[in-house]
Amino acid sequence: MRFGVPELLIVLVIVIVLFGPGRFGKILGELGSGLKSFKDNLGSDKKDEEPKPPTDEAK
C-alpha cells in the first residue's frame, strides 16, 4: 500500500491538531538537528583517519 499526497496531508493535519503548531515546529527542529549530528558523526570516521605519507616506491 502506497501513501499519496492526500494521505500525507491528512496525517500532517492530525499531528498538528494533536501537538499544536508550536510544539510541532519544535519537534521538527530537534529532528533536523539530530539528523545533522548523525550525518556529521558518520563523516567523522573518515576525518579521523590519518593520511599515509608518500613512499619512495612511487618513483
TIRO-2110 file (N, C-alpha, C; in Angstrom, 1 decimal):
// TIRO-2110
0.8, -1.2, 0.0, N, 1, A
0.0, 0.0, 0.0, CA, 1, A
0.9, 1.2, 0.0, C, 1, A
0.6, 2.1, -0.9, N, 2, A
1.4, 3.4, -1.0, CA, 2, A
0.6, 4.6, -0.5, C, 2, A
1.4, 5.5, 0.1, N, 3, A
0.8, 6.7, 0.6, CA, 3, A
1.0, 7.8, -0.4, C, 3, A
-0.1, 8.5, -0.8, N, 4, A
0.0, 9.6, -1.7, CA, 4, A
0.0, 10.9, -0.9, C, 4, A
-0.1, 12.0, -1.7, N, 5, A
-0.1, 13.3, -1.1, CA, 5, A
-1.3, 13.6, -0.2, C, 5, A
-2.5, 13.2, -0.6, N, 6, A
-3.7, 13.4, 0.2, CA, 6, A
-3.6, 12.7, 1.6, C, 6, A
-3.1, 11.5, 1.6, N, 7, A
-2.9, 10.8, 2.9, CA, 7, A
-1.9, 11.4, 3.8, C, 7, A
-0.8, 11.9, 3.2, N, 8, A
0.3, 12.5, 4.0, CA, 8, A
-0.2, 13.8, 4.6, C, 8, A
-1.0, 14.6, 3.8, N, 9, A
-1.6, 15.8, 4.3, CA, 9, A
-2.6, 15.6, 5.4, C, 9, A
-3.4, 14.5, 5.3, N, 10, A
-4.3, 14.2, 6.4, CA, 10, A
-3.5, 13.9, 7.7, C, 10, A
-2.5, 13.1, 7.6, N, 11, A
-1.7, 12.7, 8.7, CA, 11, A
-1.0, 14.0, 9.3, C, 11, A
-0.5, 14.9, 8.5, N, 12, A
0.1, 16.1, 8.9, CA, 12, A
-0.9, 17.0, 9.7, C, 12, A
-2.1, 17.1, 9.2, N, 13, A
-3.2, 17.9, 9.9, CA, 13, A
-3.5, 17.2, 11.3, C, 13, A
-3.6, 15.9, 11.3, N, 14, A
-3.9, 15.3, 12.6, CA, 14, A
-2.8, 15.5, 13.6, C, 14, A
-1.5, 15.4, 13.1, N, 15, A
-0.4, 15.6, 14.0, CA, 15, A
-0.4, 17.1, 14.5, C, 15, A
-0.6, 18.0, 13.7, N, 16, A
-0.7, 19.4, 14.1, CA, 16, A
-1.8, 19.7, 15.1, C, 16, A
-2.9, 19.1, 14.9, N, 17, A
-4.1, 19.2, 15.8, CA, 17, A
-3.7, 18.6, 17.2, C, 17, A
-3.0, 17.4, 17.2, N, 18, A
-2.7, 16.8, 18.4, CA, 18, A
-1.6, 17.6, 19.2, C, 18, A
-0.6, 18.0, 18.5, N, 19, A
0.6, 18.6, 19.2, CA, 19, A
0.5, 20.1, 19.2, C, 19, A
-0.2, 20.7, 18.3, N, 20, A
-0.2, 22.2, 18.2, CA, 20, A
1.0, 22.6, 17.3, C, 20, A
0.8, 23.8, 16.6, N, 21, A
1.8, 24.2, 15.7, CA, 21, A
3.2, 24.6, 16.3, C, 21, A
3.2, 25.1, 17.5, N, 22, A
4.4, 25.5, 18.2, CA, 22, A
5.2, 24.3, 18.5, C, 22, A
4.6, 23.3, 19.2, N, 23, A
5.3, 22.1, 19.6, CA, 23, A
5.7, 21.3, 18.4, C, 23, A
4.9, 21.3, 17.3, N, 24, A
5.2, 20.5, 16.1, CA, 24, A
6.5, 21.1, 15.5, C, 24, A
6.6, 22.4, 15.4, N, 25, A
7.8, 23.1, 14.9, CA, 25, A
9.0, 22.7, 15.7, C, 25, A
8.9, 22.7, 17.0, N, 26, A
10.0, 22.4, 17.9, CA, 26, A
10.4, 20.9, 17.7, C, 26, A
9.5, 20.0, 17.5, N, 27, A
9.8, 18.6, 17.3, CA, 27, A
10.6, 18.5, 16.0, C, 27, A
10.1, 19.2, 14.9, N, 28, A
10.8, 19.1, 13.6, CA, 28, A
12.2, 19.7, 13.7, C, 28, A
12.4, 20.8, 14.5, N, 29, A
13.7, 21.4, 14.6, CA, 29, A
14.7, 20.4, 15.3, C, 29, A
14.2, 19.7, 16.4, N, 30, A
15.0, 18.8, 17.1, CA, 30, A
15.3, 17.6, 16.2, C, 30, A
14.4, 17.1, 15.4, N, 31, A
14.6, 16.0, 14.5, CA, 31, A
15.7, 16.4, 13.4, C, 31, A
15.6, 17.6, 12.9, N, 32, A
16.6, 18.1, 11.9, CA, 32, A
18.0, 18.2, 12.5, C, 32, A
18.1, 18.7, 13.8, N, 33, A
19.4, 18.8, 14.4, CA, 33, A
20.0, 17.5, 14.7, C, 33, A
19.1, 16.5, 15.1, N, 34, A
19.5, 15.2, 15.3, CA, 34, A
20.1, 14.5, 14.1, C, 34, A
19.4, 14.7, 13.0, N, 35, A
19.8, 14.1, 11.7, CA, 35, A
21.2, 14.7, 11.3, C, 35, A
21.3, 16.0, 11.5, N, 36, A
22.5, 16.7, 11.1, CA, 36, A
23.7, 16.2, 11.9, C, 36, A
23.5, 16.0, 13.2, N, 37, A
24.5, 15.5, 14.1, CA, 37, A
24.9, 14.0, 13.7, C, 37, A
23.9, 13.3, 13.3, N, 38, A
24.1, 11.9, 12.9, CA, 38, A
25.0, 11.8, 11.6, C, 38, A
24.6, 12.7, 10.7, N, 39, A
25.4, 12.7, 9.4, CA, 39, A
26.8, 13.2, 9.7, C, 39, A
27.0, 14.2, 10.6, N, 40, A
28.3, 14.7, 10.9, CA, 40, A
29.2, 13.6, 11.6, C, 40, A
28.6, 12.8, 12.4, N, 41, A
29.3, 11.7, 13.1, CA, 41, A
29.6, 10.6, 12.1, C, 41, A
28.8, 10.3, 11.1, N, 42, A
29.1, 9.3, 10.1, CA, 42, A
30.4, 9.7, 9.3, C, 42, A
30.5, 11.0, 9.0, N, 43, A
31.6, 11.5, 8.2, CA, 43, A
32.9, 11.7, 9.1, C, 43, A
32.7, 11.7, 10.4, N, 44, A
33.9, 11.9, 11.3, CA, 44, A
34.9, 10.7, 11.2, C, 44, A
34.4, 9.5, 10.9, N, 45, A
35.3, 8.4, 10.8, CA, 45, A
36.3, 8.6, 9.7, C, 45, A
35.9, 9.2, 8.6, N, 46, A
36.9, 9.4, 7.5, CA, 46, A
37.8, 10.5, 7.9, C, 46, A
37.4, 11.5, 8.7, N, 47, A
38.3, 12.6, 9.1, CA, 47, A
39.3, 12.1, 10.1, C, 47, A
39.0, 11.1, 10.9, N, 48, A
39.9, 10.7, 12.0, CA, 48, A
41.1, 9.9, 11.4, C, 48, A
40.9, 9.3, 10.2, N, 49, A
42.0, 8.6, 9.6, CA, 49, A
43.1, 9.5, 9.2, C, 49, A
44.3, 9.1, 9.6, N, 50, A
45.5, 9.9, 9.2, CA, 50, A
45.9, 9.6, 7.8, C, 50, A
46.2, 10.6, 7.0, N, 51, A
46.7, 10.3, 5.6, CA, 51, A
48.0, 9.6, 5.6, C, 51, A
48.2, 8.7, 4.7, N, 52, A
49.5, 8.0, 4.7, CA, 52, A
50.5, 8.8, 3.9, C, 52, A
51.7, 8.9, 4.5, N, 53, A
52.8, 9.7, 3.8, CA, 53, A
53.2, 9.0, 2.5, C, 53, A
53.6, 9.8, 1.5, N, 54, A
54.0, 9.2, 0.3, CA, 54, A
55.3, 8.4, 0.5, C, 54, A
55.4, 7.3, -0.2, N, 55, A
56.6, 6.5, -0.1, CA, 55, A
57.5, 6.7, -1.3, C, 55, A
58.8, 6.3, -1.2, N, 56, A
59.7, 6.4, -2.3, CA, 56, A
59.5, 5.4, -3.4, C, 56, A
58.6, 4.4, -3.1, N, 57, A
58.4, 3.3, -4.1, CA, 57, A
57.7, 3.9, -5.3, C, 57, A
57.0, 5.0, -5.2, N, 58, A
56.2, 5.5, -6.3, CA, 58, A
57.1, 6.1, -7.4, C, 58, A
58.3, 6.4, -7.1, N, 59, A
59.3, 7.0, -8.1, CA, 59, A
59.8, 6.0, -9.1, C, 59, A
END
